[in-house]
Amino acid sequence: MKWFYPEDDSEPTITAREQIKSAHRESDIRLPKTAIVFFMGRCVEYLSEKYGAEEYPELFPRFLNRCPIRKINEFGLCFLNGGCGAPQACDTVETLAALGVENVIAVGMFGAFDPRVKPGDVITPEKAFSEEGTSLHYYESIDHAVPDGDLLKLCSSVLKKDTYPIVSTDAVYRQTFFKERLWREKGAVGVDMETSAVFSVSGYLGMKAAAILMASDLHPQDPGGPKWEWKMTREMRFDLAEKSIAVAKELA
């Protein structure tokens, strides 16, 4: 089934701006130009406590599951939890764009399936192959999405981390050994659920986006290999949050 039609110049039946207007009635929100979007738990609470972040008086007015959003005025940034999966990630990015955000730093985890990375390693993806469906509502066809080049260079420079391709998928239980082998052959080192959508929609909207991801586990490369084990700790999450702050401060 075709989802995107180049000849379709009609307006969406609902837009992020209209959703903001209907969900956010008491005051106008205008966000800083840089937003850190966490696709993992505990980081929002950690940064809020450590930096005394100020919470906006109303919830972030996206369509799917409104949530608190906070800012650190000293660093000129805001941050929030981006949700889970490509649809909510795109809802978040569209809403951020409508509220004045120009730079998006996506922060999350990925499952590694390549021996070049191990649990706890941090990467700044140079591209994300798209196996999620949301991007196909923005582009007629898409093999992969890429971050903003300047923002990718900033992340890699500040953090001194490697950049590799990854894959973003909607189907948690269809990451087969066959497919992961094909992904490795394309150069990808791991898989998540949001990054390709963040990159593709940000590019569509004229925003700059990059991602900072940590390997949470290492998948077996064949059915007889060691089973994957969850490796993320609270300290690893907090370290990743600090890395995102280090990058965002450079954009202030």
Secondary structure by P-SEA (a helix, b strand, c coil): cccccccccccccccaaaaaaaacccbbbbbccbbbbbcccaaaaaaaaaacccccccccccccbbbbbbbcccccbbbbbccccaaaaaaaaaaaaaacccbbbbbbbbbbcccccccccccccccccccccaaaaaccccccccccaaaaaaaaaaacbbbbbbbbbcccccccaaaaaaaaaaccccccccaaaaaaaaaaacccbbbbbbbccccccccccccccccccaaaaaaaaaaaaaaaaaac
